[in-house]
Amino acid sequence: MILKNKRTKERIQLSYTEFQSRFAKEIKMALESFIQTDNNKPYFKYNKNPESNFYFDLQWNFNHFRNSDWYIEQL
């Protein structure tokens, strides 16, 4: 997975486990924001595990549901 810093244009390449440990706080914030947004959409109410939807498209959700200088450029 390749991450890029929006301000410095620095790129880093991490494995999925390295990404999880280094960006745990950002992932948690993005997941909470995603769940809050999805709870306002009536067609998502039936889903008992919104976390699975979040990880289904991790790149888009991580990049759009949290404020950070880093974003996932490529999986």
KOLGU-4560 file (N, C-alpha, C; in nm, 3 decimals, padded with zeros to 5 digits):
<recs>
<n_xx: 00.085 n_yy: -00.116 n_zz: 00.000 ca_xx: 00.000 ca_yy: 00.000 ca_zz: 00.000 c_xx: 00.090 c_yy: 00.123 c_zz: 00.000 mol: A seq: 1 type: MET>
<n_xx: 00.057 n_yy: 00.219 n_zz: -00.085 ca_xx: 00.136 ca_yy: 00.342 ca_zz: -00.095 c_xx: 00.053 c_yy: 00.457 c_zz: -00.041 mol: A seq: 2 type: ILE>
<n_xx: 00.111 n_yy: 00.530 n_zz: 00.055 ca_xx: 00.046 ca_yy: 00.647 ca_zz: 00.112 c_xx: 00.124 c_yy: 00.771 c_zz: 00.072 mol: A seq: 3 type: LEU>
<n_xx: 00.052 n_yy: 00.881 n_zz: 00.055 ca_xx: 00.116 ca_yy: 01.005 ca_zz: 00.015 c_xx: 00.072 c_yy: 01.117 c_zz: 00.109 mol: A seq: 4 type: LYS>
<n_xx: 00.166 n_yy: 01.202 n_zz: 00.144 ca_xx: 00.137 ca_yy: 01.317 ca_zz: 00.228 c_xx: 00.091 c_yy: 01.432 c_zz: 00.139 mol: A seq: 5 type: ASN>
<n_xx: -00.025 n_yy: 01.491 n_zz: 00.174 ca_xx: -00.081 ca_yy: 01.598 ca_zz: 00.091 c_xx: 00.005 c_yy: 01.723 c_zz: 00.090 mol: A seq: 6 type: LYS>
<n_xx: 00.067 n_yy: 01.753 n_zz: 00.204 ca_xx: 00.145 ca_yy: 01.878 ca_zz: 00.213 c_xx: 00.286 c_yy: 01.863 c_zz: 00.160 mol: A seq: 7 type: ARG>
<n_xx: 00.356 n_yy: 01.757 n_zz: 00.202 ca_xx: 00.497 ca_yy: 01.743 ca_zz: 00.167 c_xx: 00.520 c_yy: 01.660 c_zz: 00.042 mol: A seq: 8 type: THR>
<n_xx: 00.416 n_yy: 01.593 n_zz: -00.007 ca_xx: 00.425 ca_yy: 01.504 ca_zz: -00.124 c_xx: 00.513 c_yy: 01.381 c_zz: -00.098 mol: A seq: 9 type: LYS>
<n_xx: 00.548 n_yy: 01.358 n_zz: 00.028 ca_xx: 00.626 ca_yy: 01.240 ca_zz: 00.065 c_xx: 00.542 c_yy: 01.114 c_zz: 00.043 mol: A seq: 10 type: GLU>
<n_xx: 00.607 n_yy: 01.009 n_zz: -00.006 ca_xx: 00.539 ca_yy: 00.880 ca_zz: -00.028 c_xx: 00.604 c_yy: 00.775 c_zz: 00.060 mol: A seq: 11 type: ARG>
<n_xx: 00.520 n_yy: 00.689 n_zz: 00.117 ca_xx: 00.571 ca_yy: 00.575 ca_zz: 00.192 c_xx: 00.497 c_yy: 00.449 c_zz: 00.147 mol: A seq: 12 type: ILE>
<n_xx: 00.568 n_yy: 00.339 n_zz: 00.150 ca_xx: 00.509 ca_yy: 00.211 ca_zz: 00.115 c_xx: 00.505 c_yy: 00.126 c_zz: 00.241 mol: A seq: 13 type: GLN>
<n_xx: 00.385 n_yy: 00.080 n_zz: 00.276 ca_xx: 00.365 ca_yy: 00.002 ca_zz: 00.397 c_xx: 00.289 c_yy: -00.125 c_zz: 00.365 mol: A seq: 14 type: LEU>
<n_xx: 00.313 n_yy: -00.227 n_zz: 00.445 ca_xx: 00.227 ca_yy: -00.345 ca_zz: 00.437 c_xx: 00.097 c_yy: -00.313 c_zz: 00.509 mol: A seq: 15 type: SER>
<n_xx: -00.003 n_yy: -00.398 n_zz: 00.493 ca_xx: -00.132 ca_yy: -00.372 ca_zz: 00.556 c_xx: -00.119 c_yy: -00.368 c_zz: 00.708 mol: A seq: 16 type: TYR>
<n_xx: -00.041 n_yy: -00.458 n_zz: 00.767 ca_xx: -00.026 ca_yy: -00.460 ca_zz: 00.913 c_xx: 00.050 c_yy: -00.336 c_zz: 00.962 mol: A seq: 17 type: THR>
<n_xx: 00.150 n_yy: -00.291 n_zz: 00.887 ca_xx: 00.221 ca_yy: -00.168 ca_zz: 00.923 c_xx: 00.127 c_yy: -00.048 c_zz: 00.915 mol: A seq: 18 type: GLU>
<n_xx: 00.044 n_yy: -00.046 n_zz: 00.812 ca_xx: -00.055 ca_yy: 00.061 ca_zz: 00.796 c_xx: -00.151 c_yy: 00.062 c_zz: 00.915 mol: A seq: 19 type: PHE>
<n_xx: -00.200 n_yy: -00.055 n_zz: 00.954 ca_xx: -00.293 ca_yy: -00.063 ca_zz: 01.067 c_xx: -00.231 c_yy: -00.011 c_zz: 01.196 mol: A seq: 20 type: GLN>
<n_xx: -00.107 n_yy: -00.046 n_zz: 01.221 ca_xx: -00.044 ca_yy: -00.002 ca_zz: 01.346 c_xx: -00.007 c_yy: 00.147 c_zz: 01.342 mol: A seq: 21 type: SER>
<n_xx: 00.041 n_yy: 00.194 n_zz: 01.229 ca_xx: 00.084 ca_yy: 00.334 ca_zz: 01.221 c_xx: -00.033 c_yy: 00.432 c_zz: 01.214 mol: A seq: 22 type: ARG>
<n_xx: -00.142 n_yy: 00.391 n_zz: 01.151 ca_xx: -00.256 ca_yy: 00.480 ca_zz: 01.132 c_xx: -00.380 c_yy: 00.433 c_zz: 01.207 mol: A seq: 23 type: PHE>
<n_xx: -00.361 n_yy: 00.369 n_zz: 01.320 ca_xx: -00.473 ca_yy: 00.315 ca_zz: 01.399 c_xx: -00.572 c_yy: 00.424 c_zz: 01.438 mol: A seq: 24 type: ALA>
<n_xx: -00.521 n_yy: 00.539 n_zz: 01.482 ca_xx: -00.609 ca_yy: 00.649 ca_zz: 01.524 c_xx: -00.690 c_yy: 00.702 c_zz: 01.406 mol: A seq: 25 type: LYS>
<n_xx: -00.626 n_yy: 00.720 n_zz: 01.290 ca_xx: -00.695 ca_yy: 00.771 ca_zz: 01.172 c_xx: -00.799 c_yy: 00.671 c_zz: 01.121 mol: A seq: 26 type: GLU>
<n_xx: -00.765 n_yy: 00.541 n_zz: 01.126 ca_xx: -00.860 ca_yy: 00.438 ca_zz: 01.083 c_xx: -00.982 c_yy: 00.440 c_zz: 01.174 mol: A seq: 27 type: ILE>
<n_xx: -00.959 n_yy: 00.453 n_zz: 01.304 ca_xx: -01.071 ca_yy: 00.456 ca_zz: 01.399 c_xx: -01.160 c_yy: 00.578 c_zz: 01.374 mol: A seq: 28 type: LYS>
<n_xx: -01.099 n_yy: 00.694 n_zz: 01.353 ca_xx: -01.177 ca_yy: 00.816 ca_zz: 01.325 c_xx: -01.256 c_yy: 00.801 c_zz: 01.195 mol: A seq: 29 type: MET>
<n_xx: -01.194 n_yy: 00.745 n_zz: 01.093 ca_xx: -01.262 ca_yy: 00.727 ca_zz: 00.965 c_xx: -01.377 c_yy: 00.629 c_zz: 00.977 mol: A seq: 30 type: ALA>
<n_xx: -01.357 n_yy: 00.520 n_zz: 01.051 ca_xx: -01.463 ca_yy: 00.421 ca_zz: 01.070 c_xx: -01.580 c_yy: 00.481 c_zz: 01.146 mol: A seq: 31 type: LEU>
<n_xx: -01.552 n_yy: 00.556 n_zz: 01.253 ca_xx: -01.659 ca_yy: 00.619 ca_zz: 01.330 c_xx: -01.737 c_yy: 00.718 c_zz: 01.244 mol: A seq: 32 type: GLU>
<n_xx: -01.669 n_yy: 00.795 n_zz: 01.164 ca_xx: -01.735 ca_yy: 00.890 ca_zz: 01.075 c_xx: -01.819 c_yy: 00.817 c_zz: 00.971 mol: A seq: 33 type: SER>
<n_xx: -01.765 n_yy: 00.709 n_zz: 00.917 ca_xx: -01.837 ca_yy: 00.628 ca_zz: 00.818 c_xx: -01.964 c_yy: 00.569 c_zz: 00.879 mol: A seq: 34 type: PHE>
<n_xx: -01.955 n_yy: 00.515 n_zz: 00.999 ca_xx: -02.072 ca_yy: 00.456 ca_zz: 01.065 c_xx: -02.177 c_yy: 00.563 c_zz: 01.092 mol: A seq: 35 type: ILE>
<n_xx: -02.133 n_yy: 00.678 n_zz: 01.140 ca_xx: -02.228 ca_yy: 00.786 ca_zz: 01.168 c_xx: -02.298 c_yy: 00.830 c_zz: 01.039 mol: A seq: 36 type: GLN>
<n_xx: -02.225 n_yy: 00.842 n_zz: 00.931 ca_xx: -02.283 ca_yy: 00.881 ca_zz: 00.802 c_xx: -02.378 c_yy: 00.774 c_zz: 00.752 mol: A seq: 37 type: THR>
<n_xx: -02.338 n_yy: 00.648 n_zz: 00.761 ca_xx: -02.423 ca_yy: 00.539 ca_zz: 00.712 c_xx: -02.548 c_yy: 00.520 c_zz: 00.797 mol: A seq: 38 type: ASP>
<n_xx: -02.541 n_yy: 00.552 n_zz: 00.925 ca_xx: -02.659 ca_yy: 00.539 ca_zz: 01.009 c_xx: -02.767 c_yy: 00.639 c_zz: 00.970 mol: A seq: 39 type: ASN>
<n_xx: -02.730 n_yy: 00.743 n_zz: 00.899 ca_xx: -02.827 ca_yy: 00.842 ca_zz: 00.853 c_xx: -02.889 c_yy: 00.803 c_zz: 00.719 mol: A seq: 40 type: ASN>
<n_xx: -02.840 n_yy: 00.696 n_zz: 00.659 ca_xx: -02.893 ca_yy: 00.649 ca_zz: 00.531 c_xx: -02.985 c_yy: 00.530 c_zz: 00.558 mol: A seq: 41 type: LYS>
<n_xx: -03.112 n_yy: 00.541 n_zz: 00.528 ca_xx: -03.206 ca_yy: 00.434 ca_zz: 00.563 c_xx: -03.176 c_yy: 00.300 c_zz: 00.496 mol: A seq: 42 type: PRO>
<n_xx: -03.118 n_yy: 00.299 n_zz: 00.378 ca_xx: -03.093 ca_yy: 00.173 ca_zz: 00.309 c_xx: -02.974 c_yy: 00.097 c_zz: 00.367 mol: A seq: 43 type: TYR>
<n_xx: -02.900 n_yy: 00.155 n_zz: 00.461 ca_xx: -02.791 ca_yy: 00.083 ca_zz: 00.527 c_xx: -02.832 c_yy: 00.028 c_zz: 00.664 mol: A seq: 44 type: PHE>
<n_xx: -02.952 n_yy: 00.055 n_zz: 00.708 ca_xx: -02.995 ca_yy: 00.015 ca_zz: 00.842 c_xx: -02.992 c_yy: -00.136 c_zz: 00.862 mol: A seq: 45 type: LYS>
<n_xx: -03.016 n_yy: -00.213 n_zz: 00.757 ca_xx: -03.021 ca_yy: -00.358 ca_zz: 00.770 c_xx: -02.885 c_yy: -00.421 c_zz: 00.796 mol: A seq: 46 type: TYR>
<n_xx: -02.778 n_yy: -00.351 n_zz: 00.766 ca_xx: -02.644 ca_yy: -00.407 ca_zz: 00.781 c_xx: -02.605 c_yy: -00.413 c_zz: 00.928 mol: A seq: 47 type: ASN>
<n_xx: -02.576 n_yy: -00.532 n_zz: 00.975 ca_xx: -02.539 ca_yy: -00.550 ca_zz: 01.115 c_xx: -02.391 c_yy: -00.524 c_zz: 01.139 mol: A seq: 48 type: LYS>
<n_xx: -02.312 n_yy: -00.517 n_zz: 01.033 ca_xx: -02.168 ca_yy: -00.497 ca_zz: 01.048 c_xx: -02.120 c_yy: -00.390 c_zz: 00.951 mol: A seq: 49 type: ASN>
<n_xx: -02.137 n_yy: -00.261 n_zz: 00.985 ca_xx: -02.093 ca_yy: -00.155 ca_zz: 00.893 c_xx: -01.942 c_yy: -00.154 c_zz: 00.873 mol: A seq: 50 type: PRO>
<n_xx: -01.869 n_yy: -00.214 n_zz: 00.966 ca_xx: -01.723 ca_yy: -00.220 ca_zz: 00.952 c_xx: -01.683 c_yy: -00.296 c_zz: 00.826 mol: A seq: 51 type: GLU>
<n_xx: -01.760 n_yy: -00.400 n_zz: 00.792 ca_xx: -01.727 ca_yy: -00.476 ca_zz: 00.671 c_xx: -01.744 c_yy: -00.390 c_zz: 00.546 mol: A seq: 52 type: SER>
<n_xx: -01.847 n_yy: -00.302 n_zz: 00.545 ca_xx: -01.862 ca_yy: -00.209 ca_zz: 00.433 c_xx: -01.746 c_yy: -00.112 c_zz: 00.426 mol: A seq: 53 type: ASN>
<n_xx: -01.702 n_yy: -00.065 n_zz: 00.542 ca_xx: -01.591 ca_yy: 00.029 ca_zz: 00.548 c_xx: -01.464 c_yy: -00.033 c_zz: 00.486 mol: A seq: 54 type: PHE>
<n_xx: -01.432 n_yy: -00.156 n_zz: 00.525 ca_xx: -01.310 ca_yy: -00.219 ca_zz: 00.477 c_xx: -01.323 c_yy: -00.272 c_zz: 00.335 mol: A seq: 55 type: TYR>
<n_xx: -01.448 n_yy: -00.285 n_zz: 00.286 ca_xx: -01.469 ca_yy: -00.329 ca_zz: 00.148 c_xx: -01.402 c_yy: -00.232 c_zz: 00.051 mol: A seq: 56 type: PHE>
<n_xx: -01.415 n_yy: -00.102 n_zz: 00.077 ca_xx: -01.348 ca_yy: -00.001 ca_zz: -00.005 c_xx: -01.264 c_yy: 00.088 c_zz: 00.086 mol: A seq: 57 type: ASP>
<n_xx: -01.164 n_yy: 00.029 n_zz: 00.146 ca_xx: -01.079 ca_yy: 00.097 ca_zz: 00.244 c_xx: -01.017 c_yy: 00.225 c_zz: 00.188 mol: A seq: 58 type: LEU>
<n_xx: -00.969 n_yy: 00.220 n_zz: 00.066 ca_xx: -00.900 ca_yy: 00.336 ca_zz: 00.010 c_xx: -00.994 c_yy: 00.457 c_zz: 00.004 mol: A seq: 59 type: GLN>
<n_xx: -01.112 n_yy: 00.441 n_zz: -00.053 ca_xx: -01.205 ca_yy: 00.554 ca_zz: -00.065 c_xx: -01.249 c_yy: 00.601 c_zz: 00.073 mol: A seq: 60 type: TRP>
<n_xx: -01.286 n_yy: 00.509 n_zz: 00.160 ca_xx: -01.337 ca_yy: 00.546 ca_zz: 00.291 c_xx: -01.230 c_yy: 00.612 c_zz: 00.378 mol: A seq: 61 type: ASN>
<n_xx: -01.109 n_yy: 00.559 n_zz: 00.375 ca_xx: -01.000 ca_yy: 00.619 ca_zz: 00.454 c_xx: -00.970 c_yy: 00.760 c_zz: 00.404 mol: A seq: 62 type: PHE>
<n_xx: -00.972 n_yy: 00.779 n_zz: 00.273 ca_xx: -00.938 ca_yy: 00.909 ca_zz: 00.216 c_xx: -01.048 c_yy: 01.013 c_zz: 00.234 mol: A seq: 63 type: ASN>
<n_xx: -01.173 n_yy: 00.971 n_zz: 00.249 ca_xx: -01.283 ca_yy: 01.067 ca_zz: 00.252 c_xx: -01.349 c_yy: 01.085 c_zz: 00.389 mol: A seq: 64 type: HIS>
<n_xx: -01.327 n_yy: 00.996 n_zz: 00.482 ca_xx: -01.396 ca_yy: 01.004 ca_zz: 00.609 c_xx: -01.306 c_yy: 01.039 c_zz: 00.727 mol: A seq: 65 type: PHE>
<n_xx: -01.196 n_yy: 01.107 n_zz: 00.703 ca_xx: -01.112 ca_yy: 01.154 ca_zz: 00.814 c_xx: -01.023 c_yy: 01.267 c_zz: 00.763 mol: A seq: 66 type: ARG>
<n_xx: -00.976 n_yy: 01.347 n_zz: 00.858 ca_xx: -00.889 ca_yy: 01.459 ca_zz: 00.824 c_xx: -00.746 c_yy: 01.423 c_zz: 00.862 mol: A seq: 67 type: ASN>
<n_xx: -00.664 n_yy: 01.408 n_zz: 00.763 ca_xx: -00.523 ca_yy: 01.376 ca_zz: 00.785 c_xx: -00.443 c_yy: 01.426 c_zz: 00.666 mol: A seq: 68 type: SER>
<n_xx: -00.315 n_yy: 01.444 n_zz: 00.688 ca_xx: -00.228 ca_yy: 01.483 ca_zz: 00.577 c_xx: -00.197 c_yy: 01.365 c_zz: 00.486 mol: A seq: 69 type: ASP>
<n_xx: -00.221 n_yy: 01.243 n_zz: 00.534 ca_xx: -00.189 ca_yy: 01.124 ca_zz: 00.458 c_xx: -00.314 c_yy: 01.068 c_zz: 00.389 mol: A seq: 70 type: TRP>
<n_xx: -00.296 n_yy: 01.017 n_zz: 00.271 ca_xx: -00.405 ca_yy: 00.946 ca_zz: 00.204 c_xx: -00.349 c_yy: 00.826 c_zz: 00.130 mol: A seq: 71 type: TYR>
<n_xx: -00.434 n_yy: 00.728 n_zz: 00.109 ca_xx: -00.393 ca_yy: 00.606 ca_zz: 00.040 c_xx: -00.395 c_yy: 00.635 c_zz: -00.110 mol: A seq: 72 type: ILE>
<n_xx: -00.277 n_yy: 00.628 n_zz: -00.169 ca_xx: -00.266 ca_yy: 00.653 ca_zz: -00.313 c_xx: -00.291 c_yy: 00.527 c_zz: -00.393 mol: A seq: 73 type: GLU>
<n_xx: -00.243 n_yy: 00.414 n_zz: -00.341 ca_xx: -00.257 ca_yy: 00.288 ca_zz: -00.413 c_xx: -00.257 c_yy: 00.172 c_zz: -00.314 mol: A seq: 74 type: GLN>
<n_xx: -00.345 n_yy: 00.076 n_zz: -00.338 ca_xx: -00.347 ca_yy: -00.044 ca_zz: -00.254 c_xx: -00.261 c_yy: -00.152 c_zz: -00.314 mol: A seq: 75 type: LEU>
</recs>
